[in-house]
Amino acid sequence: MNPYQSLATSNPGNGSAAEYEFIGELIKQYAPANVLIFSVGKDSSLWYSLNLGGNTLFLEDIRKWIRFSRKVSPEINVLKVSYSTRRKNWKKLLDQNDRLQMRLPDYIKNTVWDVVFVDGPRGYNDKVPGRMQSIYSASQLKTRHLLVHDCDREVEKTYFKHYLGEPTTVIDKLYHKQLNLK
């Protein structure tokens, strides 16, 4: 079984094998690359291993997931971030760019990212942060490829299209935009 199918099987309800393969092949195309991923999870060690020798940085807001990821893959680089929004406010926040911009270190803002993958924070109910800030902030970075997962959900789909336009590629719940860097 290939690593993408294996991950999809061991991580039910998350990404499909086709989604994982698209992300993985994109990372491999640029490796060693600059890869930024909003969220850590069971897929983190795969993204890291596909970009061996590159710069793979994960942004996560839940301490429990940071601890889990570091235990499973001590080599990964995880930065603790905070989100100041709740999904229930997603309609009001559209176009409030000052409230959507995350506080990110300058080196993240100044790096040219080959692949940026937004798979967090949680966005599955109104009590948790939605992905409004991560999608907006990712759209402001210098990046070649921006991916957003769970675009079957209204918030992700709306924010993706609002800040990035129509996707270049759609695979299951994954939207991808190829961007032309200036």
C-alpha positions in Angstrom: 0.0 0.0 0.0 1.4 3.4 -0.9 1.9 6.0 1.9 -1.0 8.1 0.7 -3.5 5.2 0.8 -2.0 4.0 4.1 -2.5 7.5 5.6 -6.1 7.7 4.3 -6.9 4.3 5.8 -5.3 5.0 9.2 -6.9 8.5 9.4 -10.5 7.9 8.5 -12.7 11.0 7.9 -9.7 13.2 7.2 -8.0 13.4 3.8 -8.5 11.0 0.9 -5.7 9.1 -0.7 -6.1 11.4 -3.8 -5.9 14.5 -1.7 -2.8 13.3 0.2 -1.2 12.2 -3.1 -1.7 15.6 -4.7 -0.2 17.4 -1.7 2.7 14.9 -1.5 3.5 15.1 -5.2 3.5 18.9 -5.0 5.9 18.9 -2.1 8.2 16.4 -3.9 8.2 18.5 -7.0 9.9 21.4 -5.1 11.8 19.4 -2.4 14.0 20.6 -0.8 11.4 23.3 -0.4 9.8 25.9 1.9 6.6 24.2 3.1 4.2 25.9 5.6 1.3 23.9 7.1 -1.4 25.3 9.2 -2.1 22.4 11.7 -0.3 19.3 12.8 -1.7 15.8 12.8 -1.1 12.2 11.7 0.0 13.4 8.3 2.8 15.7 9.6 5.6 13.2 9.5 4.8 12.4 5.9 5.0 16.0 4.8 8.3 16.4 6.7 9.8 13.2 5.2 8.8 14.3 1.6 10.7 17.6 2.1 13.8 16.2 3.8 16.5 18.8 3.8 13.9 21.5 3.2 12.2 24.0 5.5 8.9 22.4 6.8 7.1 24.5 9.4 3.8 23.6 11.1 1.6 26.2 12.8 -0.7 24.8 15.5 -2.9 26.4 18.2 -3.7 23.3 20.3 -0.9 22.3 22.8 -2.1 18.7 23.0 -1.6 18.3 19.2 1.8 19.9 19.5 2.8 17.5 22.2 1.4 14.5 20.2 3.2 15.5 17.0 6.6 16.1 18.8 6.2 12.7 20.5 5.5 10.9 17.2 7.9 13.0 15.1 10.4 14.8 17.3 12.2 16.2 14.3 9.3 18.4 13.1 9.3 22.2 13.6 6.0 23.4 15.2 5.2 27.0 16.1 2.4 27.7 18.6 0.0 30.2 17.1 -3.3 31.7 18.4 -6.6 32.5 16.6 -8.8 35.3 17.8 -11.9 34.4 15.9 -14.8 32.0 16.2 -16.4 30.3 13.2 -19.8 31.6 14.1 -18.6 35.1 13.1 -17.3 34.2 9.7 -19.9 36.3 7.7 -19.2 39.4 9.8 -15.4 38.9 9.4 -15.3 38.7 5.6 -13.4 41.8 4.5 -12.3 42.8 8.0 -8.7 42.2 7.0 -7.2 43.8 10.1 -9.1 41.3 12.3 -8.2 38.4 10.0 -4.4 39.0 9.9 -2.6 36.6 12.2 0.4 37.6 14.2 3.1 35.8 12.5 6.9 36.2 12.8 8.6 38.3 10.1 10.5 35.3 8.8 7.2 33.6 7.9 6.0 36.7 6.1 9.3 37.2 4.3 9.9 33.6 3.1 8.9 32.6 -0.3 6.8 29.4 0.3 6.7 26.7 -2.4 3.6 25.1 -0.8 1.3 26.4 1.9 -1.3 24.0 3.2 -4.2 25.3 5.3 -5.7 22.3 7.3 -6.4 24.2 10.5 -7.5 25.4 12.9 -10.5 23.3 13.6 -13.6 24.6 11.8 -16.2 22.0 12.4 -18.6 24.0 14.7 -19.4 27.5 15.8 -17.5 27.3 19.2 -14.1 26.8 17.6 -11.9 29.0 15.5 -12.8 28.7 11.9 -10.2 28.9 9.2 -10.9 32.5 8.3 -7.7 33.8 9.8 -5.5 31.1 8.4 -6.9 31.3 4.9 -6.7 35.1 4.9 -3.2 35.2 6.4 -2.0 32.4 3.9 -3.4 34.4 1.0 -1.1 37.3 2.0 2.1 35.3 2.0 4.5 34.9 -0.9 3.6 31.4 -2.1 3.6 29.4 -5.3 0.9 26.9 -4.3 -1.8 27.4 -1.7 -4.0 24.5 -0.6 -7.0 24.6 1.6 -8.6 21.5 3.0 -12.3 20.9 3.8 -13.7 23.2 1.1 -16.8 21.1 1.2 -17.7 23.4 4.2 -19.2 26.8 3.5 -16.6 28.9 5.4 -13.5 27.4 3.7 -15.1 27.5 0.3 -16.3 31.1 0.7 -13.0 32.4 2.1 -10.9 30.6 -0.5 -12.9 32.0 -3.4 -13.1 35.5 -1.8 -9.3 35.9 -1.2 -7.9 33.6 -3.9 -10.5 33.4 -6.6 -11.5 30.2 -8.3 -9.3 27.1 -7.5 -6.8 25.9 -10.1 -7.4 22.3 -9.0 -10.1 20.6 -6.9 -9.6 17.1 -5.5 -12.4 15.9 -3.3 -12.5 18.5 -0.4 -9.1 20.0 -1.3 -8.9 23.4 -3.2 -5.6 24.3 -4.8 -4.5 27.7 -6.2 -1.3 28.1 -8.2 -0.1 31.7 -7.7 2.2 33.8 -9.8 4.8 35.3 -7.6 5.6 38.9 -8.4 
